[in-house]
Amino acid sequence: MSHIRTKQIEEKVMRGVMLVATLIVLGAVVSILGTILIRGSKALSWEMVSRFPGKEWNTAPDGGFLNAILGSLYVVGPAAVIGACISIPVVFYITMYKRRSTGVSYIIRLAFDVLYGIPPIVYGAFAFLVMVGVGMRASVLGGIMVTVLLIVPMMIRSGDEIAKTVPDEMVDAVYSLGATKWETVWVVLKHILPGMLTAFLLAVGRAIGDAAAVMFTAGFSDQPAHSLSDPTATLPLAVFNWIGMPDPFPGRAYAAALVLTILVLVLSIVSRVITRRITRLNK
């Protein structure tokens, strides 16, 4: 009886620990989102998201930060496409062409594990050194370059873990039907596509909210970029620059943070909707 009693106490204690941990996480999320929502909604207006900064932007409510919204899209959009084009072939090379070669695949995975753990500011510093070396100034192109470096390790590691869920028996069964490795890749891709899409959108969501990586490479400008060589503002960098400045900039920082949060939330919702639809089609 004492043994059963001890087990029951352990069960209640661990359940309490898990409940407390869950409440702490939920409390932190609610606190962060609540602060951004309350402070951001007070300062946010249609003018802010639909107009570029005016001549009196630094001293009065004149215009908005449409330049930062467009700048984020200019940087992250092309970087996401380039990152996907690089990451997906690497994932299939590791999981399909080097599936049995544990030594090679281990080294490749270890390399991307290291890249995955490198802070974004280090990517920014590295890209900045490369830009200085080739005589390139802070610009949209510089922001795209460093964002690609940020997205690729995230997509490869996430995609690799998703591809590992494909059973060896399934791959061997496809080979036994006379399929080539390239044909097998398409069969596996159909199987892991929902997970790959989720990994892609999560990587984009993290990249669009990162200020450290683009701090040295994209620059900052109150005007929209008209070419890849022009500097551009981005939402996370706008928040970073404005939050410590005198009024009215802190309110604008919270408004920009709210817009950024909404963009990331939309990406998360879209990824879930698309993933569910693809999963249903594959059944």
Backbone torsions as a table, in degrees:
resi	resn	phi	psi	omega
1	MET	NA	-40.3	-179.7
2	SER	-63.3	-36.0	178.5
3	HIS	-64.8	-43.2	178.7
4	ILE	-64.7	-40.0	178.4
5	ARG	-61.5	-41.9	178.6
6	THR	-62.6	-42.7	178.5
7	LYS	-61.3	-40.4	179.7
8	GLN	-65.8	-40.0	177.8
9	ILE	-64.6	-43.7	178.1
10	GLU	-59.8	-41.6	179.6
11	GLU	-61.7	-44.9	-179.6
12	LYS	-66.9	-39.6	179.6
13	VAL	-63.7	-47.7	-178.5
14	MET	-66.7	-37.1	176.4
15	ARG	-62.7	-40.1	177.6
16	GLY	-65.1	-41.3	178.5
17	VAL	-61.6	-45.3	179.6
18	MET	-64.1	-39.1	178.8
19	LEU	-65.2	-43.6	179.3
20	VAL	-63.4	-43.4	178.7
21	ALA	-61.2	-41.8	178.9
22	THR	-63.7	-42.6	179.9
23	LEU	-65.9	-36.0	177.5
24	ILE	-63.1	-45.8	179.5
25	VAL	-63.7	-47.0	179.4
26	LEU	-62.5	-38.6	178.2
27	GLY	-63.2	-41.5	178.5
28	ALA	-64.4	-43.4	179.9
29	VAL	-63.3	-46.7	-179.9
30	VAL	-63.1	-39.7	-179.9
31	SER	-64.0	-45.9	-179.3
32	ILE	-65.4	-51.0	-178.6
33	LEU	-64.9	-37.6	179.5
34	GLY	-64.4	-43.5	178.7
35	THR	-61.7	-46.3	-179.7
36	ILE	-64.4	-42.3	-177.7
37	LEU	-66.5	-46.3	-177.0
38	ILE	-67.3	-50.2	-177.4
39	ARG	-74.0	-37.0	-178.9
40	GLY	-70.1	-39.6	-178.7
41	SER	-66.1	-29.3	178.4
42	LYS	-67.1	-35.3	-176.3
43	ALA	-95.4	-21.6	-174.4
44	LEU	-75.2	139.4	176.9
45	SER	-147.1	165.6	178.4
46	TRP	-62.0	-34.4	179.4
47	GLU	-61.7	-37.6	-177.6
48	MET	-64.8	-37.1	-176.0
49	VAL	-95.7	-0.9	-176.3
50	SER	-121.8	-1.7	-177.6
51	ARG	-131.0	155.0	174.2
52	PHE	-85.0	160.6	179.0
53	PRO	-58.7	136.2	178.3
54	GLY	-88.0	-176.3	-177.8
55	LYS	-66.6	-30.8	-178.7
56	GLU	-98.8	20.9	-175.0
57	TRP	-57.7	-34.7	-175.2
58	ASN	-76.1	-16.1	-175.9
59	THR	-126.2	-15.5	-175.7
60	ALA	-148.1	162.6	176.8
61	PRO	-68.9	84.1	-177.2
62	ASP	-126.6	98.2	179.5
63	GLY	94.1	-159.4	-176.8
64	GLY	-148.6	-162.6	-178.6
65	PHE	-118.0	40.6	175.0
66	LEU	-60.0	-29.9	178.3
67	ASN	-61.4	-37.3	179.6
68	ALA	-72.6	-36.4	178.4
69	ILE	-64.6	-48.4	179.0
70	LEU	-64.8	-38.4	179.6
71	GLY	-61.2	-41.0	177.7
72	SER	-62.4	-41.5	179.4
73	LEU	-69.1	-38.9	178.6
74	TYR	-61.5	-37.6	-176.5
75	VAL	-81.2	-48.9	-172.1
76	VAL	-77.8	-35.5	-178.1
77	GLY	-57.5	-61.0	178.1
78	PRO	-62.0	-36.8	-179.7
79	ALA	-63.1	-37.5	179.3
80	ALA	-65.0	-42.8	179.8
81	VAL	-65.3	-46.7	179.6
82	ILE	-63.7	-43.1	179.8
83	GLY	-61.2	-40.4	178.2
84	ALA	-65.8	-40.7	-179.9
85	CYS	-65.0	-28.1	177.7
86	ILE	-85.2	-42.6	-170.6
87	SER	-71.9	-44.4	-175.0
88	ILE	-61.5	-46.4	176.4
89	PRO	-60.8	-37.2	179.4
90	VAL	-64.8	-41.9	178.9
91	VAL	-58.5	-46.4	-178.2
92	PHE	-72.7	-29.1	176.4
93	TYR	-65.0	-41.8	-179.7
94	ILE	-68.6	-46.4	-171.0
95	THR	-86.5	-21.2	-177.4
96	MET	-111.2	-55.6	-174.6
97	TYR	-78.4	-27.2	177.5
98	LYS	-117.1	30.1	-176.2
99	ARG	-63.7	-38.3	-178.4
100	ARG	-92.1	-13.8	-178.7
101	SER	-89.7	86.9	-173.4
102	THR	-66.7	-32.8	-178.7
103	GLY	-65.2	-50.4	-178.9
104	VAL	-65.1	-46.6	-179.1
105	SER	-64.4	-34.4	178.3
106	TYR	-64.6	-44.3	-179.9
107	ILE	-64.1	-42.5	179.9
108	ILE	-64.1	-44.6	179.7
109	ARG	-64.3	-39.6	178.7
110	LEU	-62.8	-41.7	179.2
111	ALA	-61.3	-43.9	-179.2
112	PHE	-75.7	-24.6	171.9
113	ASP	-63.4	-42.6	178.3
114	VAL	-64.9	-45.2	179.1
115	LEU	-63.1	-36.5	180.0
116	TYR	-63.9	-33.7	-176.5
117	GLY	-87.3	-7.6	-179.7
118	ILE	-71.1	132.2	179.3
119	PRO	-62.7	145.8	-179.7
120	PRO	-56.9	-31.2	-179.4
121	ILE	-62.8	-30.8	178.4
122	VAL	-69.7	-40.5	174.7
123	TYR	-59.9	-42.4	179.6
124	GLY	-62.4	-43.0	179.5
125	ALA	-65.2	-41.0	178.6
126	PHE	-63.5	-47.4	179.5
127	ALA	-62.5	-36.1	178.5
128	PHE	-64.0	-41.9	177.9
129	LEU	-62.7	-40.9	178.0
130	VAL	-63.9	-42.7	180.0
131	MET	-63.5	-41.7	177.7
132	VAL	-64.2	-40.0	-179.1
133	GLY	-63.2	-32.7	-179.2
134	VAL	-100.2	7.6	178.2
135	GLY	72.7	33.5	-177.1
136	MET	-106.1	135.3	-179.9
137	ARG	-93.4	170.1	177.6
138	ALA	-59.5	130.8	-173.1
139	SER	-163.4	177.4	175.5
140	VAL	-59.5	-42.3	-178.9
141	LEU	-62.2	-41.0	176.7
142	GLY	-62.1	-41.5	177.0
143	GLY	-63.2	-39.2	177.9
144	ILE	-63.6	-43.4	-178.9
145	MET	-58.4	-50.4	-176.2
146	VAL	-71.7	-30.4	178.3
147	THR	-70.4	-35.0	173.7
148	VAL	-61.0	-43.8	178.0
149	LEU	-61.1	-32.1	-179.8
150	LEU	-76.8	-38.3	-174.9
151	ILE	-76.9	-41.3	-171.8
152	VAL	-56.8	-50.5	179.7
153	PRO	-62.0	-37.2	178.9
154	MET	-63.6	-45.0	-178.8
155	MET	-67.8	-40.3	-177.2
156	ILE	-66.8	-46.0	-179.0
157	ARG	-67.2	-42.5	178.2
158	SER	-65.3	-45.3	179.8
159	GLY	-63.6	-36.8	179.1
160	ASP	-64.5	-43.7	179.2
161	GLU	-64.9	-36.5	178.1
162	ILE	-68.0	-41.9	-179.4
163	ALA	-66.6	-26.1	178.2
164	LYS	-66.4	-19.6	-179.3
165	THR	-73.4	-13.6	177.7
166	VAL	-72.9	121.4	-177.2
167	PRO	-65.4	144.4	175.6
168	ASP	-60.0	-32.9	-179.6
169	GLU	-62.4	-36.6	179.4
170	MET	-66.5	-44.0	178.6
171	VAL	-64.0	-43.9	179.7
172	ASP	-64.1	-35.0	179.1
173	ALA	-65.9	-38.5	178.2
174	VAL	-66.7	-41.5	177.7
175	TYR	-62.7	-36.9	-176.8
176	SER	-67.0	-19.8	177.3
177	LEU	-85.0	2.6	177.3
178	GLY	93.6	11.2	-179.3
179	ALA	-75.7	147.5	174.0
180	THR	-82.2	172.2	178.4
181	LYS	-62.3	-38.3	179.9
182	TRP	-64.9	-41.0	177.1
183	GLU	-67.7	-34.1	177.8
184	THR	-67.2	-34.7	177.7
185	VAL	-56.5	-43.1	-178.8
186	TRP	-66.9	-34.7	176.5
187	VAL	-66.5	-44.3	179.7
188	VAL	-67.1	-39.1	-179.9
189	LEU	-59.5	-41.2	178.1
190	LYS	-62.0	-34.9	-178.3
191	HIS	-72.5	-37.8	-173.3
192	ILE	-104.3	3.8	-175.4
193	LEU	-56.0	-44.1	178.8
194	PRO	-58.1	-44.2	179.5
195	GLY	-66.8	-39.1	178.5
196	MET	-64.3	-39.9	179.2
197	LEU	-65.1	-41.2	177.0
198	THR	-62.7	-43.7	178.4
199	ALA	-61.5	-39.9	179.7
200	PHE	-62.7	-48.5	-176.9
201	LEU	-70.0	-33.9	176.1
202	LEU	-66.5	-39.6	176.9
203	ALA	-64.3	-41.3	178.2
204	VAL	-65.4	-40.2	178.8
205	GLY	-62.2	-38.6	177.3
206	ARG	-70.5	-41.3	-177.4
207	ALA	-66.1	-38.5	-176.6
208	ILE	-69.6	-20.2	-179.8
209	GLY	-101.1	10.3	-176.4
210	ASP	-96.8	125.9	-179.9
211	ALA	-97.3	-33.1	-172.9
212	ALA	-63.3	-39.4	-175.3
213	ALA	-67.0	-36.7	-175.6
214	VAL	-95.4	0.3	-175.9
215	MET	-59.6	-42.1	-176.9
216	PHE	-93.6	-16.3	-167.2
217	THR	-107.6	-34.2	-176.9
218	ALA	-93.0	-20.4	-177.9
219	GLY	74.9	-159.7	178.1
220	PHE	-156.1	136.1	-178.5
221	SER	-150.2	144.0	176.0
222	ASP	-79.5	-8.2	-179.1
223	GLN	-110.3	151.7	179.3
224	PRO	-68.7	149.2	177.4
225	ALA	-76.6	136.1	179.3
226	HIS	-107.0	-7.4	178.0
227	SER	-155.1	171.0	-179.5
228	LEU	-66.4	-19.6	-178.0
229	SER	-91.5	-1.0	179.9
230	ASP	-88.9	143.2	173.2
231	PRO	-69.8	156.1	-178.6
232	THR	-145.8	146.9	172.8
233	ALA	-80.8	153.7	173.4
234	THR	-132.0	157.0	-176.1
235	LEU	-60.0	-49.7	-179.2
236	PRO	-62.8	-36.5	179.2
237	LEU	-71.6	-32.3	175.3
238	ALA	-63.8	-43.9	177.2
239	VAL	-60.6	-45.0	-179.4
240	PHE	-61.4	-42.9	-177.5
241	ASN	-73.1	-37.5	-171.6
242	TRP	-86.9	-25.0	-170.9
243	ILE	-63.9	-28.4	-178.4
244	GLY	-100.5	6.9	-178.5
245	MET	-93.4	162.9	179.1
246	PRO	-69.3	166.3	178.4
247	ASP	-54.3	143.6	9.2
248	PRO	-96.0	18.3	-171.7
249	PHE	-70.8	-36.6	177.4
250	PRO	-58.3	-38.6	176.6
251	GLY	-63.6	-39.5	177.2
252	ARG	-65.7	-35.8	178.7
253	ALA	-62.5	-44.2	178.5
254	TYR	-67.9	-34.4	176.7
255	ALA	-65.4	-43.0	177.4
256	ALA	-65.2	-38.0	177.3
257	ALA	-63.8	-37.3	178.6
258	LEU	-65.9	-43.2	177.9
259	VAL	-62.6	-42.2	179.0
260	LEU	-63.3	-41.8	178.1
261	THR	-62.7	-41.1	178.7
262	ILE	-63.6	-41.0	178.7
263	LEU	-61.3	-45.5	179.4
264	VAL	-65.4	-39.6	178.1
265	LEU	-63.2	-41.1	178.0
266	VAL	-62.4	-42.4	177.9
267	LEU	-60.7	-41.8	-179.9
268	SER	-64.7	-43.7	-180.0
269	ILE	-65.7	-43.8	179.2
270	VAL	-60.9	-41.8	-179.6
271	SER	-62.5	-40.1	179.3
272	ARG	-67.7	-42.5	-179.2
273	VAL	-64.0	-48.5	-178.5
274	ILE	-64.5	-41.0	179.9
275	THR	-60.8	-43.4	179.6
276	ARG	-64.3	-41.3	-179.3
277	ARG	-66.3	-42.6	179.2
278	ILE	-65.2	-39.5	178.9
279	THR	-61.8	-41.7	178.5
280	ARG	-65.4	-38.7	179.4
281	LEU	-66.9	-32.6	-179.0
282	ASN	-76.9	-17.5	-179.1
283	LYS	-75.2	NA	NA
